[in-house]
Amino acid sequence: MKSYWTLLRTPGVSRLIGAQLTARFPFGMLSLAFLIHIERIFDSYGAAGLVLGAMSIGQAIAGPLTSRLMGRLGMRPVIIATMFICAVSIVVMSLVPLSVLSLMLIGFVAGLSTPPIQPAVRTIYPKIVNSRQLTPLFSLDASAQEIIWVLGPVIATFVALQVSTTAGILLAAFFLVAGGIWFVSLPEVGRVRIPRSRRKLGVVLKKPEVLLSTIVGFTLVAACAAVEAGVVAVFGHGSADAGWVLGIFAIGSLIGGLALGHAPIGPWALAARMLIVTIGLALASLWLTFWWLSFALLLAGVGIAPAFAVLFGIVSASVKFSDTAEAYGWVGTGQLIGAAMGSAIAGFSIDHSGPVSAIYVAAGFAALGCIIPALGRRWHPDLRGRDISPIPDTEPIQIQVS
């Protein structure tokens, strides 16, 4: 813990983590908030799945495109424009009575305008800490990220059940705007300029390390989203137990991230961490009681933040600085698609086979995320004792002073 406190005292680190978490927090809330909101309107988890699927398609297109735009136009203009469009789309979806098709169209626009906060901050990190601090910073960031993917749905559930589903969505829009303004106002965002990549769009995905991180990130977040939908369905709309269980899930991830943050990253690191998640989710499907789900998801959570830290480390050590934004854009796209698709598939499963089927879906995604890096360990770099800073470009990188 002492090393983490030292890291947080490094100039710029704590405010960057706080701002980017606030700006990205809505995307941990929106999948579940819209799932509950649309199911209540149309009495169908399948309808909610269609809307979330449309959002995921928009996010899939947006990730690498907006990341590359930051190299051309700068971080601030791209983030401000996408933040405004995304927030307006979310508010319209929550307040205006619309058909499923209209919700799908606006949801696609919301996904397409997802602000590229994650690739921006991952690109800035290597410029504000030394190479020795980068691995612990990725681990700390991954642990804090669980506030988004696990605690976000907890808040969405509580607000949706205790106030209204509309209030939950509007709260997410508030976090998006407030966090986005905070993030773009930081001096680090103005000082670091991403050099324009000379490669064609998508070429960075030809690097096996980036593709591996993108696919496993998709399966991991999809597993989280599916189990969240399943837990809500288990306890029903009138119970706060779902929020408590998901909160325990978040605690497990925080514990895992802080405890394993300094563990060496060898070729089996990603598969081992995903195995922990898989075992916990498989156990969760055995009995759908409050205490058993709490225990099983606490165990599953222990592997989540450490897995994210490995993903970020792999990407950072494998690409040039000019390609980092796009690479993280693809990884972020995988995670956002995972959140939407996990909820969507779980929603259809709940409609047809009951809540336990969503837990099965989650365990299946996690198992896939364990098998893929195990089979592809030849493409998993051995980062033990290595500098995981991005590969320097061959030309000077321009630094803007704001």
Legacy VTK file of the C-alpha trace (Angstrom):
# vtk DataFile Version 3.0
C-alpha trace
ASCII
DATASET POLYDATA
POINTS 402 float
0.000 0.000 0.000
2.914 2.338 0.706
4.029 2.093 -2.927
0.521 2.986 -4.122
0.408 6.039 -1.865
3.795 7.096 -3.228
2.475 6.686 -6.741
-0.624 8.774 -6.005
1.603 11.595 -4.744
3.334 11.758 -8.127
2.242 15.047 -9.754
-0.783 14.562 -11.968
-1.488 10.904 -11.190
-4.312 11.209 -8.656
-6.214 13.887 -10.578
-5.891 11.976 -13.854
-7.261 8.815 -12.248
-10.083 10.722 -10.560
-11.117 12.660 -13.657
-11.030 9.743 -16.075
-12.950 7.502 -13.678
-15.660 10.141 -13.311
-15.923 10.665 -17.066
-16.037 6.927 -17.807
-18.273 6.029 -14.876
-21.527 6.343 -16.913
-20.523 3.442 -19.129
-20.552 1.143 -16.133
-24.054 2.365 -15.318
-25.736 2.647 -18.684
-25.897 -0.995 -19.773
-27.757 -2.067 -16.661
-29.727 1.194 -16.367
-31.034 0.876 -19.918
-31.657 -2.843 -19.418
-33.958 -2.101 -16.466
-35.468 1.034 -18.069
-36.384 -0.546 -21.401
-37.560 -3.813 -19.826
-39.988 -1.836 -17.687
-41.321 0.081 -20.705
-41.716 -2.855 -23.094
-41.831 -5.751 -20.580
-39.082 -7.484 -22.529
-35.414 -8.064 -21.824
-35.081 -8.868 -25.521
-36.097 -5.317 -26.516
-33.486 -3.964 -24.116
-30.949 -6.305 -25.671
-31.635 -4.889 -29.135
-31.036 -1.321 -27.952
-27.840 -2.283 -26.129
-26.684 -4.164 -29.202
-27.147 -1.035 -31.324
-25.111 0.957 -28.811
-22.368 -1.658 -28.957
-22.145 -1.383 -32.749
-21.697 2.383 -32.450
-19.024 1.898 -29.799
-17.236 -0.657 -31.961
-16.979 1.839 -34.801
-16.080 4.784 -32.563
-13.194 3.409 -30.484
-10.324 3.330 -32.981
-11.686 6.201 -35.096
-11.936 8.783 -32.322
-8.598 7.619 -30.930
-6.883 8.320 -34.236
-8.684 11.672 -34.487
-6.934 12.716 -31.275
-3.636 12.402 -33.136
-4.928 14.736 -35.847
-7.063 17.251 -33.940
-5.809 16.956 -30.373
-7.377 15.354 -27.297
-9.510 18.248 -26.086
-11.529 19.027 -29.259
-12.356 15.359 -29.878
-13.365 14.622 -26.290
-15.498 17.764 -25.932
-17.416 17.157 -29.185
-18.095 13.479 -28.520
-19.043 14.154 -24.898
-21.725 16.664 -25.918
-23.282 14.426 -28.584
-23.245 11.372 -26.335
-24.812 13.192 -23.376
-27.626 14.639 -25.496
-28.384 11.206 -26.973
-28.554 9.582 -23.540
-30.884 12.266 -22.177
-33.233 11.950 -25.173
-33.396 8.164 -24.753
-34.361 8.536 -21.101
-36.935 11.344 -21.375
-38.662 10.995 -24.747
-41.197 8.172 -25.343
-39.807 6.271 -28.318
-40.271 2.998 -30.157
-37.683 0.238 -29.911
-36.405 1.107 -33.402
-36.000 4.793 -32.494
-34.193 3.847 -29.299
-31.874 1.634 -31.328
-31.049 4.477 -33.735
-30.334 6.998 -30.984
-28.473 4.336 -29.014
-26.251 3.812 -32.047
-25.477 7.555 -32.090
-24.710 7.466 -28.358
-22.324 4.578 -28.912
-20.729 6.226 -31.928
-20.005 9.365 -29.876
-18.468 7.592 -26.869
-15.664 9.940 -25.683
-12.182 8.355 -26.068
-11.216 8.930 -22.430
-9.580 5.544 -21.901
-7.107 5.678 -24.821
-6.299 9.281 -23.924
-5.389 8.567 -20.312
-3.480 5.361 -21.156
-1.406 7.417 -23.590
-0.696 10.084 -20.965
0.377 7.700 -18.163
3.837 6.815 -19.583
4.587 10.545 -19.854
4.011 11.362 -16.184
5.698 8.402 -14.420
8.964 6.547 -14.917
9.106 3.034 -16.383
9.466 1.433 -12.940
6.201 3.005 -11.796
4.202 2.131 -14.901
3.247 -1.448 -13.976
1.995 -0.468 -10.488
0.133 2.478 -12.064
-1.652 0.173 -14.508
-2.556 -2.093 -11.588
-3.833 0.813 -9.510
-5.790 2.114 -12.475
-7.273 -1.330 -13.114
-8.325 -1.625 -9.477
-9.919 1.801 -9.581
-11.587 0.886 -12.877
-13.731 -1.598 -10.991
-15.587 1.438 -9.691
-16.799 1.752 -13.282
-17.614 -1.802 -14.270
-18.809 -3.194 -10.959
-19.745 -0.324 -8.646
-21.381 1.581 -11.521
-24.102 -1.054 -11.951
-24.605 -1.096 -8.172
-25.415 2.634 -8.183
-27.532 2.243 -11.320
-29.510 -0.536 -9.622
-30.073 1.389 -6.401
-31.161 4.590 -8.172
-33.381 2.715 -10.641
-35.123 0.775 -7.865
-35.315 3.472 -5.216
-35.981 6.545 -7.423
-36.627 5.724 -11.092
-34.896 4.251 -14.102
-34.939 7.687 -15.762
-33.103 9.155 -12.773
-30.434 6.480 -13.083
-29.800 7.340 -16.744
-29.777 11.099 -16.094
-27.284 10.564 -13.264
-25.026 8.771 -15.746
-25.305 11.715 -18.161
-24.322 14.083 -15.342
-21.205 12.033 -14.549
-20.311 12.015 -18.255
-20.431 15.805 -18.599
-18.909 16.655 -15.202
-16.119 14.126 -15.545
-15.451 15.065 -19.155
-15.095 18.758 -18.319
-12.798 17.908 -15.396
-10.650 15.659 -17.599
-10.161 18.103 -20.495
-9.305 20.897 -18.043
-6.289 19.012 -16.653
-2.897 20.439 -17.658
-1.554 16.962 -18.534
-4.199 16.649 -21.255
-2.968 19.882 -22.814
0.736 19.086 -22.504
0.826 15.643 -24.090
0.209 15.534 -27.821
-0.292 12.218 -29.572
1.833 12.125 -32.751
-0.096 11.305 -35.914
0.170 7.616 -36.737
1.598 6.820 -40.166
-0.112 3.442 -40.280
-3.511 2.736 -41.786
-6.466 2.337 -39.464
-6.585 -1.148 -37.996
-2.997 -2.137 -38.805
-2.166 -2.096 -35.091
-4.589 -5.011 -34.654
-2.202 -7.136 -36.706
0.017 -7.166 -33.644
-1.011 -10.380 -31.852
-0.515 -8.770 -28.448
-3.064 -6.023 -29.171
-5.561 -8.468 -30.672
-5.171 -10.786 -27.676
-5.786 -7.922 -25.244
-8.824 -6.740 -27.203
-10.467 -10.177 -27.316
-9.801 -11.069 -23.684
-10.971 -7.624 -22.544
-14.211 -8.236 -24.441
-14.808 -11.594 -22.742
-13.957 -10.259 -19.298
-16.320 -7.282 -19.390
-19.022 -9.362 -21.101
-18.811 -11.808 -18.204
-19.201 -8.962 -15.704
-22.169 -7.485 -17.585
-23.917 -10.849 -17.882
-23.551 -11.692 -14.214
-24.826 -8.232 -13.256
-27.972 -8.738 -15.340
-28.380 -12.193 -13.832
-28.071 -10.952 -10.265
-30.699 -8.259 -10.892
-33.040 -10.877 -12.358
-32.454 -13.240 -9.400
-33.575 -10.739 -6.783
-36.142 -8.849 -8.868
-36.816 -5.133 -9.241
-38.110 -4.661 -5.715
-35.052 -5.838 -3.775
-31.824 -4.025 -2.934
-30.003 -7.343 -2.454
-28.739 -7.196 -6.039
-26.888 -3.977 -5.264
-25.237 -5.475 -2.185
-24.117 -8.605 -4.052
-22.632 -6.544 -6.885
-20.922 -4.325 -4.325
-19.231 -7.405 -2.844
-18.196 -8.329 -6.394
-16.488 -4.926 -6.615
-14.735 -5.407 -3.279
-13.263 -8.687 -4.507
-11.809 -6.948 -7.535
-10.319 -4.144 -5.451
-8.715 -6.696 -3.142
-7.291 -8.614 -6.089
-5.930 -5.538 -7.798
-4.133 -4.229 -4.738
-2.875 -7.650 -3.636
-1.607 -8.824 -7.041
-0.657 -5.467 -8.516
3.082 -6.073 -8.245
2.983 -9.743 -9.306
5.294 -10.490 -12.271
3.576 -10.701 -15.661
4.713 -13.924 -17.311
3.244 -15.771 -20.340
0.591 -17.491 -18.184
-0.400 -14.389 -16.232
-3.578 -13.551 -18.165
-4.884 -17.130 -18.292
-4.249 -17.577 -14.552
-6.156 -14.445 -13.617
-9.063 -15.327 -15.904
-9.158 -18.802 -14.346
-9.938 -17.209 -10.973
-12.854 -15.324 -12.539
-14.122 -18.460 -14.281
-14.077 -20.570 -11.120
-15.934 -17.916 -9.133
-18.648 -17.468 -11.767
-19.062 -21.227 -12.209
-19.564 -21.582 -8.451
-22.096 -18.723 -8.511
-24.404 -20.759 -10.756
-24.786 -23.572 -8.194
-27.069 -21.793 -5.711
-28.790 -18.462 -6.271
-28.951 -17.385 -2.643
-27.716 -14.066 -1.292
-24.821 -15.445 0.760
-23.648 -17.997 -1.805
-23.671 -15.463 -4.631
-21.806 -13.002 -2.395
-19.097 -15.586 -1.636
-18.739 -16.794 -5.235
-18.636 -13.315 -6.733
-16.148 -12.136 -4.114
-13.875 -14.933 -5.360
-14.536 -14.151 -9.016
-13.807 -10.478 -8.422
-10.289 -11.214 -7.163
-9.167 -11.982 -10.717
-10.767 -9.029 -12.502
-8.534 -6.025 -11.749
-5.308 -8.080 -12.060
-6.493 -9.271 -15.488
-7.110 -5.685 -16.605
-3.634 -4.689 -15.399
-2.076 -7.433 -17.521
-4.067 -6.300 -20.575
-2.844 -2.712 -20.226
0.755 -3.816 -19.648
0.752 -6.038 -22.735
-0.453 -3.225 -24.974
1.901 -0.621 -23.523
4.960 -2.820 -24.043
4.035 -3.869 -27.576
3.304 -0.710 -29.618
4.936 2.569 -30.558
3.827 5.700 -28.729
2.136 7.049 -31.858
0.010 3.875 -31.998
-0.909 3.686 -28.311
-4.118 5.723 -28.601
-5.487 3.575 -31.413
-4.381 0.361 -29.697
-6.118 1.349 -26.472
-9.060 2.461 -28.594
-9.438 -1.083 -29.895
-9.051 -2.533 -26.389
-11.605 -0.061 -25.037
-13.943 -0.900 -27.894
-13.683 -4.559 -26.979
-14.612 -3.779 -23.390
-17.526 -1.523 -24.299
-18.888 -4.065 -26.758
-18.457 -6.691 -24.069
-20.515 -4.646 -21.615
-23.347 -4.171 -24.100
-23.280 -7.644 -25.623
-22.969 -9.359 -22.253
-26.099 -7.557 -21.060
-27.892 -8.221 -24.340
-27.200 -11.960 -24.454
-27.963 -12.294 -20.754
-31.248 -10.444 -21.295
-32.398 -12.856 -23.981
-31.279 -15.807 -21.849
-33.251 -14.563 -18.840
-36.374 -14.166 -20.968
-36.140 -17.737 -22.219
-34.447 -19.736 -19.444
-34.526 -17.730 -16.228
-31.895 -15.872 -14.167
-29.465 -18.760 -13.743
-28.908 -18.806 -17.530
-27.295 -15.351 -17.287
-24.798 -16.743 -14.777
-24.036 -19.551 -17.224
-23.479 -16.958 -19.937
-21.077 -15.063 -17.652
-19.134 -18.209 -16.772
-18.940 -19.108 -20.465
-17.479 -15.727 -21.403
-14.943 -15.981 -18.570
-13.945 -19.513 -19.587
-13.397 -18.322 -23.147
-11.248 -15.505 -21.771
-9.153 -18.100 -19.942
-8.772 -20.549 -22.829
-7.780 -17.951 -25.449
-4.635 -16.613 -23.666
-3.710 -20.156 -22.615
-3.750 -21.340 -26.226
-2.175 -18.089 -27.449
0.530 -17.784 -24.793
3.163 -17.587 -27.555
1.738 -14.112 -28.287
1.643 -13.146 -24.613
4.887 -11.227 -23.940
6.965 -12.126 -20.904
7.134 -8.793 -19.067
9.043 -9.991 -16.014
11.841 -7.512 -15.443
11.041 -5.556 -18.637
10.341 -1.894 -19.222
6.678 -1.772 -20.305
6.763 1.813 -21.575
5.613 2.232 -25.195
8.234 1.760 -27.908
9.660 5.203 -28.768
8.940 6.675 -32.188
11.921 7.427 -34.383
11.111 11.136 -34.598
10.845 13.745 -31.820
7.457 13.967 -30.163
6.000 17.467 -29.933
4.954 18.568 -26.434
2.427 21.386 -26.200
2.718 23.720 -23.218
-0.655 25.077 -22.096
LINES 1 403
402 0 1 2 3 4 5 6 7 8 9 10 11 12 13 14 15 16 17 18 19 20 21 22 23 24 25 26 27 28 29 30 31 32 33 34 35 36 37 38 39 40 41 42 43 44 45 46 47 48 49 50 51 52 53 54 55 56 57 58 59 60 61 62 63 64 65 66 67 68 69 70 71 72 73 74 75 76 77 78 79 80 81 82 83 84 85 86 87 88 89 90 91 92 93 94 95 96 97 98 99 100 101 102 103 104 105 106 107 108 109 110 111 112 113 114 115 116 117 118 119 120 121 122 123 124 125 126 127 128 129 130 131 132 133 134 135 136 137 138 139 140 141 142 143 144 145 146 147 148 149 150 151 152 153 154 155 156 157 158 159 160 161 162 163 164 165 166 167 168 169 170 171 172 173 174 175 176 177 178 179 180 181 182 183 184 185 186 187 188 189 190 191 192 193 194 195 196 197 198 199 200 201 202 203 204 205 206 207 208 209 210 211 212 213 214 215 216 217 218 219 220 221 222 223 224 225 226 227 228 229 230 231 232 233 234 235 236 237 238 239 240 241 242 243 244 245 246 247 248 249 250 251 252 253 254 255 256 257 258 259 260 261 262 263 264 265 266 267 268 269 270 271 272 273 274 275 276 277 278 279 280 281 282 283 284 285 286 287 288 289 290 291 292 293 294 295 296 297 298 299 300 301 302 303 304 305 306 307 308 309 310 311 312 313 314 315 316 317 318 319 320 321 322 323 324 325 326 327 328 329 330 331 332 333 334 335 336 337 338 339 340 341 342 343 344 345 346 347 348 349 350 351 352 353 354 355 356 357 358 359 360 361 362 363 364 365 366 367 368 369 370 371 372 373 374 375 376 377 378 379 380 381 382 383 384 385 386 387 388 389 390 391 392 393 394 395 396 397 398 399 400 401
